[in-house]
């Protein structure tokens, strides 16, 4: 067998023999793309101190990655289908690595945000390419298992990112959390050349660039408004972005409905398996990313764990993801997508609601059940939903399918962090104002109310002032801890209610197993030449 793979996946008459090794390359590529967000959570305190970041600055350091990542996946997935899925993976990894190197070298806020945006562009190429290549390589009988491994990798990255970043931050500056992605990306490029077969859509028409542009404007504006509005107020910018997003989505749908070769066939959203699965992915990551976002802050700011200690304490989530993935491989074929996804979302909702018990005396053991339950739910639910989404697209649109799935995932995570993070901040401010509103100067109170980190920084200053002292500082620390614990419990209640409502909607939309089986029997069989061309069915 030659060292480099040259035969396209579509031209083989048998399943690609090194497909499971190639899957490792795809999962490794996915791992660093997801880790780029989760690792930054534990690096945020060091970056804030070193760069003097405001709350707005920190938010955009995080979301400078998210906006291009979410907005570009659909278009870049289609381009990968048209020209080269493996080529898209390699180019995306190189762009991602370039952004990572840049982020490790700069020391100005705007340049860090720029580096994150470059990484987001690379991630938007990589993520849909991993799914489209996976589906192209694996025959249908093995596809569910391969997607289960892909889905488990997404969950693994949630825990591994903070752990890897924490290990580096013990002896290195925050720039190391950027730089660690570069060598992994290079390994991914080499692995792609050696193990991943070339693949592209056969007979694909011209790319719908107008639809692509409308999708970029719509999704990008929606993510921007979601980030800016809840956190920093609904001023002219966020309101304008929300209007552009609404108008853009309507224009996108109208254009796609009339276009003979649309970027995304929006009629698919009326198909219950596809629409229900997209909603499941979106809302699942809404609750998961939002709750892990503020749980990690509690571990660091209230319980005082450093970055490495925080990463270690998130590891049970990774173990639970693999347990859920093992279970779904056994039960999904028997119970069907609706039952497994519905049960998984109900379990995830329970995990979020468990955080309503948090108070100022809570310890890590109060967060452990949530980590275990959320991890198990991710492993159980994500794979069947993703498999259903990808199965809704023909072989010529696998990149678009991957882009649609990943846009739902990233948009859900962005909404979770933005909306639940905003509720958290509001609840924290209100509670802290009630506890210490008349005891601090206005400027100090504003700083303390800005974030839990700001409150602890004010307490440090109070301890050093002649009119303050250790006792007053300790009282402020206790008030900050109580306010943040109250905010976590209050936000988790609202997040749990949203997740519960979403679970009922998803269960109502997804078809039952009998309906799904009947639908499959009624679908026309593929033409013989199509089966021969694909060569993986």
Secondary structure as GFF3:
##gff-version 3
##sequence-region A 1 537
A	DSSP	three_ten_helix	9	11	.	.	.	ID=ss1
A	DSSP	alpha_helix	19	51	.	.	.	ID=ss2
A	DSSP	alpha_helix	55	83	.	.	.	ID=ss3
A	DSSP	alpha_helix	85	105	.	.	.	ID=ss4
A	DSSP	alpha_helix	109	137	.	.	.	ID=ss5
A	DSSP	alpha_helix	140	169	.	.	.	ID=ss6
A	DSSP	alpha_helix	175	195	.	.	.	ID=ss7
A	DSSP	alpha_helix	209	232	.	.	.	ID=ss8
A	DSSP	alpha_helix	236	258	.	.	.	ID=ss9
A	DSSP	three_ten_helix	266	270	.	.	.	ID=ss10
A	DSSP	alpha_helix	272	297	.	.	.	ID=ss11
A	DSSP	pi_helix	298	302	.	.	.	ID=ss12
A	DSSP	alpha_helix	307	313	.	.	.	ID=ss13
A	DSSP	alpha_helix	315	335	.	.	.	ID=ss14
A	DSSP	alpha_helix	337	353	.	.	.	ID=ss15
A	DSSP	three_ten_helix	354	357	.	.	.	ID=ss16
A	DSSP	alpha_helix	364	391	.	.	.	ID=ss17
A	DSSP	three_ten_helix	395	397	.	.	.	ID=ss18
A	DSSP	alpha_helix	398	415	.	.	.	ID=ss19
A	DSSP	pi_helix	416	420	.	.	.	ID=ss20
A	DSSP	alpha_helix	421	436	.	.	.	ID=ss21
A	DSSP	alpha_helix	442	450	.	.	.	ID=ss22
A	DSSP	alpha_helix	452	464	.	.	.	ID=ss23
A	DSSP	alpha_helix	470	509	.	.	.	ID=ss24
A	DSSP	alpha_helix	513	522	.	.	.	ID=ss25
A	DSSP	alpha_helix	528	534	.	.	.	ID=ss26
###
